[in-house]
Amino acid sequence: MLPFTPVRGAGVYLENAAGRRVLDFYGGHAVAALGYGHRDLSEAIARASRDLVFQTNALPLAIRDQAADALAAFGPPGLGRVFFVNSGAEANENALRLAFRVTGRSSVVAMEHSFHGRTAAAAAVTWGAAKTWYGFPRAPFDVTFVPRNDAAALAAAVDSSTAAVIIEPVQGLAGAFAFAPDFLHAVRTACDRQGALLVIDEVQTGMGRLGAPFGAQLYGVRPDLLTVAKGMGGGFPCGAVLMPHTIASGLKAGALGTTFGGGPVACAAIKTVIEVINRDNLLANVREISAAIRATCKVGPVLDIQGQGFLLGLKTRPKAAAVRDALLARDILVGTSADPHMLRLLPPLILAKDHVQRLAHALEDLTDAPL
Ligand SMILES: Cc1ncc(COP(=O)(O)O)c(C=O)c1O
Protein backbone atom coordinates (compact mmCIF):
# COMPACT_ATOMS: atom_id res chain seq x y z
CA MET A 1 0.00 0.00 0.00
CA LEU A 2 1.12 3.53 -0.65
CA PRO A 3 2.45 5.64 2.24
CA PHE A 4 -0.45 8.09 2.55
CA THR A 5 -3.58 7.65 4.72
CA PRO A 6 -6.39 9.99 3.68
CA VAL A 7 -9.03 10.90 6.23
CA ARG A 8 -11.03 13.39 4.14
CA GLY A 9 -11.16 14.97 0.72
CA ALA A 10 -12.32 18.14 -0.98
CA GLY A 11 -12.62 18.56 -4.73
CA VAL A 12 -9.64 16.75 -6.27
CA TYR A 13 -7.57 16.84 -3.08
CA LEU A 14 -7.13 14.19 -0.41
CA GLU A 15 -5.96 15.10 3.08
CA ASN A 16 -4.43 13.03 5.90
CA ALA A 17 -4.84 13.53 9.64
CA ALA A 18 -1.75 15.76 9.74
CA GLY A 19 -3.25 18.09 7.12
CA ARG A 20 -1.01 16.97 4.22
CA ARG A 21 -2.91 17.51 0.95
CA VAL A 22 -2.40 15.28 -2.08
CA LEU A 23 -3.69 16.07 -5.58
CA ASP A 24 -5.57 12.97 -6.73
CA PHE A 25 -5.14 11.92 -10.36
CA TYR A 26 -6.27 8.38 -9.54
CA GLY A 27 -9.81 8.98 -8.28
CA GLY A 28 -9.95 5.82 -6.17
CA HIS A 29 -9.65 3.53 -9.25
CA ALA A 30 -11.94 5.73 -11.41
CA VAL A 31 -14.69 5.78 -8.79
CA ALA A 32 -14.69 9.34 -7.42
CA ALA A 33 -16.27 10.82 -10.56
CA LEU A 34 -17.31 14.04 -8.81
CA GLY A 35 -14.23 14.22 -6.57
CA TYR A 36 -14.59 14.46 -2.79
CA GLY A 37 -17.06 16.23 -0.54
CA HIS A 38 -19.33 17.12 -3.48
CA ARG A 39 -22.28 18.86 -1.87
CA ASP A 40 -25.01 17.55 -4.23
CA LEU A 41 -23.80 13.96 -3.90
CA SER A 42 -23.33 14.03 -0.11
CA GLU A 43 -26.76 15.62 0.36
CA ALA A 44 -28.48 13.15 -1.97
CA ILE A 45 -26.92 10.21 -0.13
CA ALA A 46 -27.76 11.69 3.30
CA ARG A 47 -31.34 12.48 2.30
CA ALA A 48 -31.94 9.04 0.78
CA SER A 49 -30.52 7.28 3.83
CA ARG A 50 -32.79 9.34 6.11
CA ASP A 51 -35.87 8.71 3.95
CA LEU A 52 -35.45 4.96 3.44
CA VAL A 53 -32.07 3.40 3.95
CA PHE A 54 -32.95 0.25 2.00
CA GLN A 55 -35.67 -1.68 0.28
CA THR A 56 -35.48 -4.80 -1.84
CA ASN A 57 -36.24 -4.82 -5.55
CA ALA A 58 -39.28 -6.94 -4.73
CA LEU A 59 -40.92 -3.55 -4.09
CA PRO A 60 -41.07 -0.69 -6.60
CA LEU A 61 -39.18 2.51 -5.71
CA ALA A 62 -39.63 5.90 -7.33
CA ILE A 63 -35.94 6.72 -6.91
CA ARG A 64 -34.97 3.44 -8.63
CA ASP A 65 -37.21 4.27 -11.60
CA GLN A 66 -35.72 7.78 -11.77
CA ALA A 67 -32.15 6.45 -11.67
CA ALA A 68 -32.93 3.83 -14.34
CA ASP A 69 -34.55 6.44 -16.60
CA ALA A 70 -31.61 8.83 -16.13
CA LEU A 71 -29.08 6.07 -16.87
CA ALA A 72 -30.95 4.83 -19.94
CA ALA A 73 -31.17 8.42 -21.25
CA PHE A 74 -27.43 8.93 -20.61
CA GLY A 75 -26.53 5.64 -22.31
CA PRO A 76 -26.51 4.73 -25.98
CA PRO A 77 -29.87 4.51 -27.78
CA GLY A 78 -31.76 1.23 -27.71
CA LEU A 79 -30.74 0.13 -24.19
CA GLY A 80 -33.85 1.28 -22.35
CA ARG A 81 -33.89 -1.30 -19.55
CA VAL A 82 -31.59 -1.39 -16.54
CA PHE A 83 -30.76 -4.13 -14.04
CA PHE A 84 -28.97 -2.64 -11.02
CA VAL A 85 -26.28 -4.62 -9.21
CA ASN A 86 -23.42 -3.83 -6.82
CA SER A 87 -20.15 -4.01 -8.73
CA GLY A 88 -18.53 -4.25 -12.12
CA ALA A 89 -17.87 -7.96 -11.82
CA GLU A 90 -21.51 -8.62 -10.92
CA ALA A 91 -22.62 -6.56 -13.92
CA ASN A 92 -20.40 -8.57 -16.28
CA GLU A 93 -21.41 -11.86 -14.67
CA ASN A 94 -25.07 -11.05 -15.39
CA ALA A 95 -24.41 -9.70 -18.89
CA LEU A 96 -22.70 -12.98 -19.80
CA ARG A 97 -25.52 -14.99 -18.20
CA LEU A 98 -27.99 -13.05 -20.37
CA ALA A 99 -25.93 -13.65 -23.50
CA PHE A 100 -25.91 -17.41 -22.89
CA ARG A 101 -29.62 -17.40 -22.12
CA VAL A 102 -30.61 -15.34 -25.16
CA THR A 103 -28.43 -17.19 -27.69
CA GLY A 104 -28.49 -20.70 -26.20
CA ARG A 105 -24.79 -20.93 -27.06
CA SER A 106 -21.74 -22.04 -25.11
CA SER A 107 -18.64 -19.86 -25.59
CA VAL A 108 -17.33 -16.29 -25.36
CA VAL A 109 -14.69 -14.32 -27.25
CA ALA A 110 -12.64 -11.84 -25.21
CA MET A 111 -9.57 -9.69 -25.84
CA GLU A 112 -6.00 -10.29 -24.81
CA HIS A 113 -5.00 -8.00 -21.89
CA SER A 114 -8.64 -7.55 -20.83
CA PHE A 115 -9.87 -7.13 -17.26
CA HIS A 116 -13.52 -7.80 -16.45
CA GLY A 117 -13.57 -8.60 -12.72
CA ARG A 118 -12.87 -11.35 -10.20
CA THR A 119 -16.02 -13.49 -10.03
CA ALA A 120 -16.12 -16.85 -11.84
CA ALA A 121 -17.45 -15.74 -15.23
CA ALA A 122 -15.97 -12.23 -15.27
CA ALA A 123 -12.53 -13.62 -14.39
CA ALA A 124 -12.89 -16.40 -16.99
CA VAL A 125 -12.95 -13.67 -19.68
CA THR A 126 -10.07 -11.79 -18.03
CA TRP A 127 -6.73 -12.21 -19.79
CA GLY A 128 -4.14 -14.13 -17.79
CA ALA A 129 -6.38 -14.77 -14.75
CA ALA A 130 -6.42 -18.57 -15.28
CA LYS A 131 -2.63 -18.73 -14.97
CA THR A 132 -2.38 -16.40 -11.98
CA TRP A 133 -5.14 -15.63 -9.48
CA TYR A 134 -8.30 -17.33 -10.91
CA GLY A 135 -8.48 -19.94 -8.16
CA PHE A 136 -11.52 -21.90 -9.39
CA PRO A 137 -10.72 -25.41 -10.72
CA ARG A 138 -11.91 -24.58 -14.24
CA ALA A 139 -13.62 -21.83 -16.25
CA PRO A 140 -17.42 -22.21 -16.43
CA PHE A 141 -17.44 -21.99 -20.27
CA ASP A 142 -15.04 -21.89 -23.23
CA VAL A 143 -13.26 -18.60 -23.90
CA THR A 144 -11.13 -17.60 -26.89
CA PHE A 145 -8.82 -14.62 -26.42
CA VAL A 146 -8.09 -12.55 -29.53
CA PRO A 147 -5.01 -10.32 -30.04
CA ARG A 148 -5.95 -6.65 -29.80
CA ASN A 149 -6.89 -4.90 -33.04
CA ASP A 150 -6.51 -8.15 -35.05
CA ALA A 151 -9.71 -8.15 -37.14
CA ALA A 152 -8.79 -11.37 -38.98
CA ALA A 153 -8.24 -13.29 -35.71
CA LEU A 154 -11.50 -11.87 -34.40
CA ALA A 155 -13.47 -12.95 -37.49
CA ALA A 156 -11.98 -16.45 -37.18
CA ALA A 157 -12.76 -16.68 -33.44
CA VAL A 158 -16.42 -15.60 -33.57
CA ASP A 159 -18.51 -18.52 -34.83
CA SER A 160 -21.91 -20.14 -34.41
CA SER A 161 -21.02 -21.28 -30.86
CA THR A 162 -20.22 -17.72 -29.70
CA ALA A 163 -22.77 -16.31 -27.27
CA ALA A 164 -20.94 -13.01 -26.80
CA VAL A 165 -17.90 -10.93 -27.53
CA ILE A 166 -16.89 -8.86 -24.49
CA ILE A 167 -14.64 -5.83 -24.82
CA GLU A 168 -13.60 -2.65 -22.97
CA PRO A 169 -13.45 0.21 -25.52
CA VAL A 170 -10.32 1.45 -23.75
CA GLN A 171 -8.64 -1.25 -21.67
CA GLY A 172 -8.09 0.16 -18.19
CA LEU A 173 -5.81 -2.14 -16.22
CA ALA A 174 -3.79 -2.83 -19.38
CA GLY A 175 -2.66 0.82 -19.21
CA ALA A 176 -5.38 2.81 -21.01
CA PHE A 177 -5.04 0.97 -24.31
CA ALA A 178 -7.62 2.41 -26.75
CA PHE A 179 -8.84 0.00 -29.41
CA ALA A 180 -8.78 1.26 -32.98
CA PRO A 181 -12.31 2.47 -33.86
CA ASP A 182 -12.21 0.25 -36.99
CA PHE A 183 -11.59 -2.78 -34.81
CA LEU A 184 -14.55 -1.94 -32.56
CA HIS A 185 -16.72 -1.71 -35.67
CA ALA A 186 -15.30 -5.03 -36.87
CA VAL A 187 -16.40 -6.58 -33.56
CA ARG A 188 -19.95 -5.33 -34.17
CA THR A 189 -19.88 -6.75 -37.70
CA ALA A 190 -18.57 -10.13 -36.55
CA CYS A 191 -21.31 -10.33 -33.90
CA ASP A 192 -23.99 -9.46 -36.45
CA ARG A 193 -22.69 -11.98 -38.95
CA GLN A 194 -22.70 -14.85 -36.42
CA GLY A 195 -25.65 -13.85 -34.23
CA ALA A 196 -23.49 -13.25 -31.13
CA LEU A 197 -24.18 -10.47 -28.62
CA LEU A 198 -21.73 -7.61 -28.17
CA VAL A 199 -21.13 -6.88 -24.47
CA ILE A 200 -19.34 -3.57 -24.00
CA ASP A 201 -17.73 -3.40 -20.57
CA GLU A 202 -17.83 0.28 -19.60
CA VAL A 203 -17.13 -0.30 -15.92
CA GLN A 204 -14.03 1.89 -16.18
CA THR A 205 -14.72 3.84 -19.40
CA GLY A 206 -18.33 4.76 -18.68
CA MET A 207 -20.06 7.64 -16.90
CA GLY A 208 -18.26 10.34 -18.85
CA ARG A 209 -14.69 9.22 -18.27
CA LEU A 210 -13.88 9.25 -22.00
CA GLY A 211 -15.42 12.68 -22.57
CA ALA A 212 -18.62 11.07 -23.89
CA PRO A 213 -21.29 9.38 -21.75
CA PHE A 214 -19.92 5.96 -22.75
CA GLY A 215 -17.32 4.58 -25.16
CA ALA A 216 -20.20 3.17 -27.19
CA GLN A 217 -21.27 6.72 -28.05
CA LEU A 218 -17.71 8.02 -28.50
CA TYR A 219 -16.93 5.33 -31.08
CA GLY A 220 -20.45 4.99 -32.50
CA VAL A 221 -20.62 1.25 -31.78
CA ARG A 222 -23.94 -0.26 -30.74
CA PRO A 223 -23.72 -2.72 -27.83
CA ASP A 224 -26.34 -5.41 -27.21
CA LEU A 225 -25.50 -5.25 -23.51
CA LEU A 226 -23.54 -2.57 -21.67
CA THR A 227 -22.08 -2.88 -18.17
CA VAL A 228 -21.27 0.01 -15.86
CA ALA A 229 -20.11 0.50 -12.24
CA LYS A 230 -17.19 2.43 -10.64
CA GLY A 231 -17.98 6.16 -11.13
CA MET A 232 -21.73 5.60 -11.50
CA GLY A 233 -22.44 6.22 -7.80
CA GLY A 234 -19.58 8.69 -7.36
CA GLY A 235 -18.20 6.41 -4.61
CA PHE A 236 -21.34 4.67 -3.44
CA PRO A 237 -20.96 1.00 -4.50
CA CYS A 238 -23.22 0.10 -7.43
CA GLY A 239 -23.28 -1.36 -10.92
CA ALA A 240 -25.74 -1.95 -13.74
CA VAL A 241 -26.45 -3.89 -16.91
CA LEU A 242 -28.17 -1.90 -19.67
CA MET A 243 -30.17 -3.96 -22.14
CA PRO A 244 -32.81 -3.52 -24.84
CA HIS A 245 -36.52 -4.10 -24.17
CA THR A 246 -36.38 -7.16 -26.43
CA ILE A 247 -34.05 -8.93 -24.01
CA ALA A 248 -35.65 -7.63 -20.79
CA SER A 249 -39.17 -8.56 -21.83
CA GLY A 250 -38.12 -12.15 -22.56
CA LEU A 251 -36.88 -12.72 -19.00
CA LYS A 252 -38.99 -14.78 -16.60
CA ALA A 253 -39.30 -13.73 -12.95
CA GLY A 254 -36.17 -14.80 -11.07
CA ALA A 255 -33.93 -14.93 -14.17
CA LEU A 256 -31.85 -12.16 -12.61
CA GLY A 257 -31.57 -11.36 -8.93
CA THR A 258 -29.64 -9.47 -6.25
CA THR A 259 -30.30 -8.35 -2.67
CA PHE A 260 -28.61 -4.96 -2.54
CA GLY A 261 -28.73 -3.92 -6.22
CA GLY A 262 -31.02 -0.97 -6.92
CA GLY A 263 -31.25 0.13 -3.28
CA PRO A 264 -32.54 3.66 -2.66
CA VAL A 265 -29.25 5.21 -1.49
CA ALA A 266 -27.32 3.84 -4.49
CA CYS A 267 -30.05 5.04 -6.85
CA ALA A 268 -30.05 8.54 -5.32
CA ALA A 269 -26.29 8.65 -5.87
CA ILE A 270 -26.60 7.45 -9.49
CA LYS A 271 -29.30 9.99 -10.33
CA THR A 272 -27.25 12.79 -8.78
CA VAL A 273 -24.01 11.85 -10.56
CA ILE A 274 -25.78 11.96 -13.93
CA GLU A 275 -27.51 15.25 -13.10
CA VAL A 276 -24.22 16.89 -12.09
CA ILE A 277 -22.33 15.59 -15.15
CA ASN A 278 -25.03 17.10 -17.38
CA ARG A 279 -25.57 20.33 -15.42
CA ASP A 280 -21.88 21.17 -15.03
CA ASN A 281 -20.87 20.19 -18.57
CA LEU A 282 -18.35 17.70 -17.23
CA LEU A 283 -18.07 15.83 -20.54
CA ALA A 284 -16.73 18.98 -22.19
CA ASN A 285 -14.44 19.51 -19.20
CA VAL A 286 -13.00 16.01 -19.60
CA ARG A 287 -12.29 16.62 -23.29
CA GLU A 288 -10.67 20.01 -22.67
CA ILE A 289 -8.55 19.02 -19.69
CA SER A 290 -7.54 15.73 -21.30
CA ALA A 291 -6.20 17.71 -24.26
CA ALA A 292 -4.25 19.90 -21.82
CA ILE A 293 -2.70 16.79 -20.22
CA ARG A 294 -1.66 15.49 -23.64
CA ALA A 295 -0.23 18.88 -24.59
CA THR A 296 1.81 19.48 -21.42
CA CYS A 297 2.59 16.23 -19.61
CA LYS A 298 4.87 14.53 -22.16
CA VAL A 299 7.84 15.81 -20.15
CA GLY A 300 10.46 14.48 -17.74
CA PRO A 301 10.18 10.68 -17.49
CA VAL A 302 7.05 10.56 -19.73
CA LEU A 303 7.75 9.39 -23.30
CA ASP A 304 4.23 9.17 -24.65
CA ILE A 305 0.56 9.42 -23.70
CA GLN A 306 -2.22 7.02 -24.74
CA GLY A 307 -5.89 6.49 -23.96
CA GLN A 308 -8.91 8.75 -24.08
CA GLY A 309 -10.41 11.48 -21.91
CA PHE A 310 -9.63 10.86 -18.25
CA LEU A 311 -8.44 7.30 -18.81
CA LEU A 312 -4.86 8.00 -19.82
CA GLY A 313 -1.67 5.98 -19.86
CA LEU A 314 1.64 7.80 -19.45
CA LYS A 315 4.45 5.72 -20.92
CA THR A 316 7.52 6.13 -18.73
CA ARG A 317 11.22 5.55 -19.42
CA PRO A 318 11.91 4.35 -15.84
CA LYS A 319 9.61 1.90 -14.07
CA ALA A 320 6.16 3.48 -13.65
CA ALA A 321 6.09 2.54 -9.96
CA ALA A 322 9.26 4.60 -9.37
CA VAL A 323 7.67 7.63 -11.06
CA ARG A 324 4.46 7.13 -9.06
CA ASP A 325 6.45 7.06 -5.79
CA ALA A 326 8.41 10.18 -6.77
CA LEU A 327 5.15 12.00 -7.63
CA LEU A 328 3.56 10.98 -4.35
CA ALA A 329 6.58 12.42 -2.53
CA ARG A 330 5.61 15.65 -4.36
CA ASP A 331 1.96 15.32 -3.16
CA ILE A 332 0.49 14.00 -6.42
CA LEU A 333 -1.25 10.62 -6.56
CA VAL A 334 -1.23 8.64 -9.83
CA GLY A 335 -1.78 4.94 -10.52
CA THR A 336 0.15 2.16 -12.21
CA SER A 337 -1.16 -0.54 -14.57
CA ALA A 338 -0.39 -4.08 -15.74
CA ASP A 339 2.27 -2.57 -18.02
CA PRO A 340 5.32 -1.86 -15.81
CA HIS A 341 6.16 1.23 -17.89
CA MET A 342 2.68 2.78 -17.95
CA LEU A 343 1.28 5.14 -15.34
CA ARG A 344 -2.49 5.47 -15.25
CA LEU A 345 -4.46 8.67 -14.70
CA LEU A 346 -8.12 8.30 -13.71
CA PRO A 347 -8.88 11.67 -12.12
CA PRO A 348 -12.28 12.98 -11.03
CA LEU A 349 -14.21 14.53 -13.92
CA ILE A 350 -13.98 17.95 -12.20
CA LEU A 351 -10.20 18.21 -12.68
CA ALA A 352 -9.11 21.68 -13.87
CA LYS A 353 -6.24 23.25 -15.83
CA ASP A 354 -4.23 24.37 -12.78
CA HIS A 355 -4.14 20.78 -11.53
CA VAL A 356 -2.67 19.68 -14.86
CA GLN A 357 -0.03 22.40 -14.58
CA ARG A 358 0.99 21.05 -11.19
CA LEU A 359 1.40 17.56 -12.63
CA ALA A 360 3.36 18.85 -15.63
CA HIS A 361 5.72 20.81 -13.34
CA ALA A 362 6.22 17.84 -11.04
CA LEU A 363 7.04 15.61 -14.02
CA GLU A 364 9.45 18.19 -15.40
CA ASP A 365 11.06 18.30 -11.99
CA LEU A 366 11.82 14.58 -12.33
CA THR A 367 13.77 15.04 -15.59
CA ASP A 368 17.16 14.31 -14.03
CA ALA A 369 15.95 12.38 -11.02
CA PRO A 370 17.68 8.97 -10.57
CA LEU A 371 14.55 6.78 -10.96
C1 LIG B 1 -13.18 -2.79 -17.19
C2 LIG B 1 -13.51 -3.36 -15.85
N1 LIG B 1 -14.48 -4.29 -15.76
C3 LIG B 1 -14.82 -4.83 -14.59
C4 LIG B 1 -14.19 -4.47 -13.42
C5 LIG B 1 -14.60 -5.09 -12.12
O1 LIG B 1 -15.30 -4.18 -11.36
P1 LIG B 1 -15.48 -4.41 -9.77
O2 LIG B 1 -14.13 -4.31 -9.15
O3 LIG B 1 -16.44 -3.33 -9.35
O4 LIG B 1 -16.07 -5.76 -9.62
C6 LIG B 1 -13.18 -3.50 -13.46
C7 LIG B 1 -12.48 -3.10 -12.22
O5 LIG B 1 -11.40 -2.58 -12.23
C8 LIG B 1 -12.84 -2.94 -14.70
O6 LIG B 1 -11.86 -2.02 -14.81
The ligand as an SDF file (V2000), in Angstrom:
LIG
                    3D

 16 16  0  0  0  0  0  0  0  0999 V2000
  -13.1770   -2.7900  -17.1860 C   0  0  0  0  0  0  0  0  0  0  0  0
  -13.5070   -3.3620  -15.8540 C   0  0  0  0  0  0  0  0  0  0  0  0
  -14.4760   -4.2910  -15.7640 N   0  0  0  0  0  0  0  0  0  0  0  0
  -14.8170   -4.8260  -14.5860 C   0  0  0  0  0  0  0  0  0  0  0  0
  -14.1910   -4.4670  -13.4160 C   0  0  0  0  0  0  0  0  0  0  0  0
  -14.5970   -5.0880  -12.1160 C   0  0  0  0  0  0  0  0  0  0  0  0
  -15.2960   -4.1820  -11.3570 O   0  0  0  0  0  0  0  0  0  0  0  0
  -15.4780   -4.4070   -9.7710 P   0  0  0  0  0  0  0  0  0  0  0  0
  -14.1340   -4.3080   -9.1520 O   0  0  0  0  0  0  0  0  0  0  0  0
  -16.4350   -3.3270   -9.3510 O   0  0  0  0  0  0  0  0  0  0  0  0
  -16.0710   -5.7620   -9.6180 O   0  0  0  0  0  0  0  0  0  0  0  0
  -13.1790   -3.5020  -13.4570 C   0  0  0  0  0  0  0  0  0  0  0  0
  -12.4750   -3.1030  -12.2160 C   0  0  0  0  0  0  0  0  0  0  0  0
  -11.3970   -2.5750  -12.2290 O   0  0  0  0  0  0  0  0  0  0  0  0
  -12.8370   -2.9440  -14.7050 C   0  0  0  0  0  0  0  0  0  0  0  0
  -11.8600   -2.0210  -14.8110 O   0  0  0  0  0  0  0  0  0  0  0  0
  1  2  1  0
  2  3  1  0
  2 15  2  0
  3  4  2  0
  4  5  1  0
  5  6  1  0
  5 12  2  0
  6  7  1  0
  7  8  1  0
  8  9  2  0
  8 10  1  0
  8 11  1  0
 12 13  1  0
 12 15  1  0
 13 14  2  0
 15 16  1  0
M  END
$$$$
